[in-house]
């Protein structure tokens, strides 16, 4: 397993290689989880991803404690397909609009000791989950995937987006320190106990940047691991380069100007509100 601390520059590569995680690695991580009695929650935001879920859910390791699908009012049978593929899946209705709102809803509902963020379109490989979890069990607080470390890569990122991502990563390096090799990528895993150290206010794709910056500012031990981003299997992605890039830039500036909460503060407003909204929704259904 190759793990890179964000403070140490690592060789980079951008070609697709065999990303299949050896079965032995999955077994080792599963054994470690059993011995430590740690549980895993996988949070998957989804809206009209029925065609893509068969490429995602069956690849999740069997030792995952719970899979939470945050449904954004899908109309294509996403929920039914999810239940067929993973019978014990928890379906949570998204509170608010956008990926950021979906993730906050999922985080509020999660019960596992470790939370893993996964996309529903097939672009992030569930077979890489043991790499992320293994880094957490080895001592990291927050593990972020990188497409630009040796062993990582992407087949879904045109040159202008690579340049934009590089520019944002350099900006974060100058403003906040650290040496992130990738910034705008949403394959992350972290201990649920770190959520109180973050104020996740973004509603769109900028939520990924906000999490990465706040993890850095909070003094958490952040580790990058190589990850390969594939093209979505079916359908058209919702990322809009200019509008979403502008939202990322504003988020970086906002983080630079705001006073960051102390590590020992109580549960942040954004997560608490998401949790309260989720509990109200559950209560109404009951």
Secondary structure by P-SEA (a helix, b strand, c coil): cccccccbbbbbbcccccccccaaaaaaaaaaaaaacbbbbbbbbbcccccccccccccccccccbbbbbccccccaaaaaaaaacccbbbbccccccaaaaaaaaaaaccccbbbbbbccccccccaaaaaaaaaaacccbbbbbccccccccccccaaaaaaaaaaaaaaaaccccccccccccbbbbbccccccccccccccaaaaaaaaaaaaaccbbbbbbbbbccccccccccccaaaaaaaaaaaaaaaacccccccccccaaaaaaaaaaaaaaaaac
